[in-house]
Amino acid sequence: MVLLLVASAAVGVVAPPASPPPARLAAGVIVSGVAVGGLTPERARARIRAAVARPLRFRFGARSWKATPEQLQVSFAVDEAVTAALAAAPGERLSLESRVTEARVSRYVGRPVSSRLVGLIAERPLITRSKAGLAVRRQAMVEAIASAMSAGSRRPITLAVRVLRPTVDRADFGSIVVINRGTNTLRLYRGVRQMHLFRVATGSARYPTPTGTFRIVDMQRYPWWYPPPSDWARGLKPVPPGPGNPLGTRWMGLSAGNVGIHGTPDAASVGYSASHGCIRMYLSEATWLFDRVRVGTPVYIV
């Protein structure tokens, strides 16, 4: 009996084996500026994610603002970085790969504004001033953001931009025609600068030239003349190009129906309200004007 108890005491109870200690990163390991040495992989991931979630700072001139990586849709290879850190030597510095979505980088800081013809003031064209714009240099900003993220830096990033020139400026706005029925004159402007003043014939009291804002919609050299749908032209036949053509050698039709600017063989009518609504010019002057306007040129008749 005594021997049995001694044997039992000698055998005793076998204790379970102890769990191995969790893996830890080597001392002094740094990932994109984040110290993770001595941490477990789980704690290292949490510390890196917290660090990269900090907003980035941007500046442009006197302006500054912030944007989070989430707003910029930046993705990070955190798991891959921690895996590499586990195999790193003590004191080793590693970078964190990041990916920036280019579409989230704003394209425009300010769009260019082209000059625009507003109307007339004292019978002179009123044209707004143009304004240059700025566009973000997307690729440069993507690289700057990715570099800052990989380095763990939160220093302000200066916005990289390029200048966008307006497509139309006051200096090169193009031709504008202003016709005054009262003085029977036609002025050609290049932008706001008057290029030439002509005497013309405008419509008579019975067939007045319409007033308003129009455009040149048709340009013909040596045009045919076709009778318009008006009582004064009833029974008349078309006239081919030639010396007797009522339109001369140049026709600039306006968006006002059946009205245009043209040369005339009736030079004596120029300077008077004598036409059936059209604007008549001396033959040589109509040719000169024809070469300096185009389809789409605005025409003001006042």
MARFIMAR-751313 format. One line per field, with one value per residue (C-alpha): residue in one letter; residue number from 1; x, y, z. Coordinates in Angstrom, 3 decimals, padded with zeros to 6 digits. Example, Ala and Ser with C-alpha at 12.3 -4.5 7.8 and 13.67 -1.06 7.14 Angstrom:
// residues 2
aa <- [A/S];
i <- [1/2];
east <- [012.300/013.670];
north <- [-004.500/-001.060];
up <- [007.800/007.140];
// end
This chain:
// residues 302
aa <- [M/V/L/L/L/V/A/S/A/A/V/G/V/V/A/P/P/A/S/P/P/P/A/R/L/A/A/G/V/I/V/S/G/V/A/V/G/G/L/T/P/E/R/A/R/A/R/I/R/A/A/V/A/R/P/L/R/F/R/F/G/A/R/S/W/K/A/T/P/E/Q/L/Q/V/S/F/A/V/D/E/A/V/T/A/A/L/A/A/A/P/G/E/R/L/S/L/E/S/R/V/T/E/A/R/V/S/R/Y/V/G/R/P/V/S/S/R/L/V/G/L/I/A/E/R/P/L/I/T/R/S/K/A/G/L/A/V/R/R/Q/A/M/V/E/A/I/A/S/A/M/S/A/G/S/R/R/P/I/T/L/A/V/R/V/L/R/P/T/V/D/R/A/D/F/G/S/I/V/V/I/N/R/G/T/N/T/L/R/L/Y/R/G/V/R/Q/M/H/L/F/R/V/A/T/G/S/A/R/Y/P/T/P/T/G/T/F/R/I/V/D/M/Q/R/Y/P/W/W/Y/P/P/P/S/D/W/A/R/G/L/K/P/V/P/P/G/P/G/N/P/L/G/T/R/W/M/G/L/S/A/G/N/V/G/I/H/G/T/P/D/A/A/S/V/G/Y/S/A/S/H/G/C/I/R/M/Y/L/S/E/A/T/W/L/F/D/R/V/R/V/G/T/P/V/Y/I/V];
i <- [1/2/3/4/5/6/7/8/9/10/11/12/13/14/15/16/17/18/19/20/21/22/23/24/25/26/27/28/29/30/31/32/33/34/35/36/37/38/39/40/41/42/43/44/45/46/47/48/49/50/51/52/53/54/55/56/57/58/59/60/61/62/63/64/65/66/67/68/69/70/71/72/73/74/75/76/77/78/79/80/81/82/83/84/85/86/87/88/89/90/91/92/93/94/95/96/97/98/99/100/101/102/103/104/105/106/107/108/109/110/111/112/113/114/115/116/117/118/119/120/121/122/123/124/125/126/127/128/129/130/131/132/133/134/135/136/137/138/139/140/141/142/143/144/145/146/147/148/149/150/151/152/153/154/155/156/157/158/159/160/161/162/163/164/165/166/167/168/169/170/171/172/173/174/175/176/177/178/179/180/181/182/183/184/185/186/187/188/189/190/191/192/193/194/195/196/197/198/199/200/201/202/203/204/205/206/207/208/209/210/211/212/213/214/215/216/217/218/219/220/221/222/223/224/225/226/227/228/229/230/231/232/233/234/235/236/237/238/239/240/241/242/243/244/245/246/247/248/249/250/251/252/253/254/255/256/257/258/259/260/261/262/263/264/265/266/267/268/269/270/271/272/273/274/275/276/277/278/279/280/281/282/283/284/285/286/287/288/289/290/291/292/293/294/295/296/297/298/299/300/301/302];
east <- [000.000/002.729/004.717/001.693/001.266/004.926/004.765/001.739/003.441/006.521/004.529/002.673/000.562/002.131/001.798/000.691/003.507/003.996/002.804/005.651/006.019/004.372/006.619/007.947/009.657/013.356/014.369/014.618/012.680/010.926/008.253/007.730/008.732/006.662/008.667/007.462/010.538/009.716/005.988/003.881/002.599/-000.921/000.264/002.590/-000.325/-002.490/000.281/001.035/-002.656/-003.135/-000.096/-001.066/-004.633/-003.377/-004.447/-002.061/-001.587/-001.604/-000.816/-001.156/-000.123/-001.692/-004.237/-003.828/-006.108/-006.104/-007.293/-007.314/-005.927/-009.476/-010.740/-007.919/-008.657/-005.068/-004.541/-001.623/000.092/000.187/000.134/002.995/005.017/004.543/005.524/008.714/009.335/009.209/012.143/014.013/017.282/017.451/017.379/016.324/014.141/011.411/009.023/005.276/003.902/000.920/-001.352/-003.031/-006.172/-005.383/-009.052/-009.288/-006.642/-008.540/-008.019/-008.857/-007.955/-009.612/-010.927/-009.849/-012.403/-012.406/-013.361/-017.027/-018.910/-021.600/-023.071/-022.518/-021.886/-022.052/-022.058/-018.719/-018.296/-018.229/-015.993/-015.226/-011.622/-010.192/-008.718/-006.121/-006.896/-004.886/-004.967/-003.471/-000.568/-002.105/000.847/003.153/000.654/000.102/003.858/004.158/001.315/002.680/006.151/004.829/002.795/005.676/008.013/005.433/005.876/003.166/005.000/002.819/002.677/002.741/000.115/001.698/-000.220/000.040/-001.419/-004.429/-004.710/-008.177/-009.151/-010.356/-008.790/-009.902/-006.764/-007.577/-011.350/-011.932/-014.099/-017.311/-019.529/-021.627/-024.108/-025.922/-029.096/-029.353/-025.919/-025.733/-022.347/-020.682/-017.816/-015.521/-013.945/-011.204/-012.121/-012.661/-010.425/-012.081/-010.432/-012.428/-015.476/-017.551/-020.444/-023.248/-026.825/-029.470/-033.168/-035.693/-038.594/-040.829/-038.296/-036.238/-033.155/-033.990/-032.265/-030.829/-027.979/-027.216/-024.416/-023.017/-024.344/-023.541/-020.626/-020.478/-018.114/-019.830/-023.267/-026.474/-029.310/-032.654/-035.892/-036.861/-040.450/-041.460/-043.959/-041.302/-039.568/-042.723/-042.205/-038.431/-036.092/-032.765/-029.669/-026.385/-022.985/-021.872/-021.792/-025.547/-025.915/-027.650/-025.351/-022.125/-019.336/-019.595/-022.504/-022.457/-025.863/-027.105/-029.179/-031.930/-033.898/-033.215/-030.920/-027.207/-024.203/-023.168/-021.587/-023.769/-023.459/-025.666/-022.858/-025.059/-027.270/-024.402/-024.763/-028.572/-031.553/-032.306/-032.209/-034.890/-033.446/-029.928/-026.703/-025.094/-021.394/-019.107/-017.844/-014.191/-015.100/-017.406/-014.492/-012.197/-014.725/-015.428/-011.776/-011.864/-015.022/-016.186/-019.295/-020.200/-018.974/-021.394/-023.268/-025.040/-027.565/-028.680];
north <- [000.000/002.451/001.500/002.189/005.714/006.473/005.283/007.454/010.495/009.861/009.765/013.068/015.091/016.143/019.991/021.259/022.667/026.461/028.616/030.104/033.872/035.952/036.982/040.503/042.818/043.414/046.380/049.747/048.769/051.764/051.674/055.003/056.981/054.837/053.084/049.487/047.806/045.308/045.265/042.285/042.221/043.137/046.180/047.179/047.142/049.233/051.797/052.121/052.491/055.193/057.077/057.017/058.120/061.597/064.254/065.733/069.491/071.374/074.982/077.259/080.876/082.180/079.373/076.109/073.135/069.523/066.268/062.815/059.788/058.442/061.537/061.169/057.441/056.497/052.792/051.348/047.944/047.676/043.881/043.578/046.168/044.316/041.013/042.642/044.217/040.782/039.718/043.015/043.375/045.488/049.200/048.700/051.348/050.258/052.196/051.737/051.328/053.564/054.008/057.338/057.524/060.161/060.977/062.305/064.947/068.106/069.097/072.791/075.483/078.095/077.764/080.271/082.876/084.004/087.478/087.779/090.263/091.738/094.330/097.944/101.027/104.315/102.172/100.621/096.903/096.088/093.061/091.576/091.029/087.544/085.752/083.001/079.826/077.211/073.433/070.972/068.993/065.666/063.355/065.643/065.795/062.034/061.533/064.151/062.591/059.070/060.210/061.928/058.876/056.463/058.612/059.209/062.950/065.481/068.571/070.887/069.887/072.824/072.461/071.940/073.832/074.931/078.080/077.752/080.542/081.713/080.787/084.311/087.569/091.155/091.797/089.047/088.902/089.152/091.302/093.038/095.037/097.976/099.581/102.838/103.378/107.025/108.002/105.333/104.162/100.815/100.443/097.454/096.739/094.303/093.676/097.100/098.868/100.526/099.420/101.295/103.486/103.165/105.057/102.665/102.666/101.283/100.556/103.152/104.227/101.733/098.870/099.621/097.696/095.705/096.668/094.190/091.781/089.423/087.317/086.704/083.319/083.188/084.499/084.341/085.628/086.608/085.668/085.150/087.506/085.802/087.786/087.922/087.141/090.803/092.838/095.004/091.919/090.284/089.136/089.680/086.934/085.754/087.637/085.765/087.151/090.032/093.814/094.254/092.044/094.030/092.355/093.365/090.835/090.062/088.947/088.663/087.347/088.054/085.988/088.543/086.885/088.163/090.912/091.167/093.379/093.549/095.604/097.607/098.839/101.783/103.800/106.923/105.281/104.863/107.259/107.297/105.312/103.923/100.104/097.469/096.578/095.430/097.304/098.446/099.269/100.457/097.428/097.775/098.391/095.359/093.267/094.714/093.965/090.473/089.547/090.629/088.976/085.373/083.306/083.928/087.536/089.518/092.394/095.103/097.301/100.368];
up <- [000.000/000.883/-002.213/-004.455/-003.059/-003.547/-007.127/-007.809/-006.325/-008.406/-011.637/-010.919/-013.486/-016.842/-017.466/-020.997/-023.216/-023.023/-026.126/-028.188/-027.783/-030.598/-033.477/-033.269/-035.700/-035.222/-033.099/-034.843/-037.997/-039.576/-042.309/-044.104/-041.049/-038.652/-035.920/-035.698/-034.190/-031.448/-032.263/-033.203/-036.807/-035.621/-033.672/-036.504/-038.981/-036.670/-036.117/-039.848/-040.759/-038.125/-039.387/-043.081/-042.304/-041.367/-043.880/-046.406/-046.611/-049.885/-050.732/-053.697/-053.311/-050.123/-049.967/-048.079/-047.450/-046.311/-047.835/-046.302/-048.133/-048.120/-049.949/-052.465/-052.779/-051.916/-051.247/-049.243/-049.303/-045.488/-045.268/-047.748/-045.790/-042.490/-044.110/-045.395/-041.974/-040.287/-042.420/-042.031/-040.152/-036.977/-037.777/-041.414/-043.063/-045.438/-047.700/-047.950/-051.448/-052.191/-055.183/-056.032/-058.165/-060.792/-061.348/-057.790/-058.390/-059.376/-062.979/-062.816/-060.329/-062.507/-066.025/-068.658/-069.658/-073.280/-074.399/-075.304/-077.458/-075.215/-077.555/-078.514/-076.447/-078.350/-081.512/-080.598/-079.798/-076.088/-075.541/-072.141/-071.079/-071.256/-068.275/-068.146/-066.221/-064.389/-064.640/-062.196/-063.620/-062.746/-063.198/-061.226/-058.351/-058.387/-058.073/-055.305/-053.298/-053.753/-052.723/-049.594/-048.655/-049.192/-047.107/-044.388/-044.854/-044.107/-045.253/-047.376/-051.037/-053.444/-056.146/-059.575/-062.275/-065.876/-067.411/-069.716/-072.243/-073.309/-076.840/-077.681/-076.525/-077.113/-079.151/-081.664/-081.384/-085.121/-087.357/-086.270/-088.620/-087.375/-089.804/-089.023/-091.038/-090.022/-091.319/-094.051/-092.835/-092.270/-089.799/-089.710/-086.333/-085.455/-081.851/-080.330/-082.871/-085.862/-089.100/-091.717/-092.291/-095.489/-096.955/-097.898/-099.106/-096.761/-097.178/-098.207/-096.027/-097.827/-097.641/-094.520/-093.541/-090.386/-087.155/-084.685/-084.183/-087.053/-088.481/-091.925/-092.981/-096.714/-098.778/-102.580/-105.243/-108.495/-107.218/-109.109/-108.213/-107.569/-107.158/-103.473/-102.400/-102.384/-104.391/-106.021/-107.499/-108.860/-112.447/-112.460/-113.603/-112.101/-113.222/-113.770/-112.740/-114.880/-115.187/-114.733/-111.677/-108.868/-106.298/-107.990/-107.561/-103.832/-101.633/-097.821/-096.793/-093.260/-090.869/-091.537/-094.361/-097.902/-096.596/-097.218/-097.807/-101.448/-104.154/-106.507/-110.078/-109.004/-107.399/-107.223/-104.566/-102.079/-099.175/-099.313/-098.041/-101.457/-101.406/-100.949/-097.538/-098.376/-097.644/-100.876/-101.232/-103.996/-105.918/-104.875/-101.227/-101.138/-102.411/-099.726/-096.979/-098.333/-097.823/-094.151/-092.866/-092.725/-092.156/-088.523/-088.364/-086.154/-087.797/-085.798/-087.591/-085.602];
// end
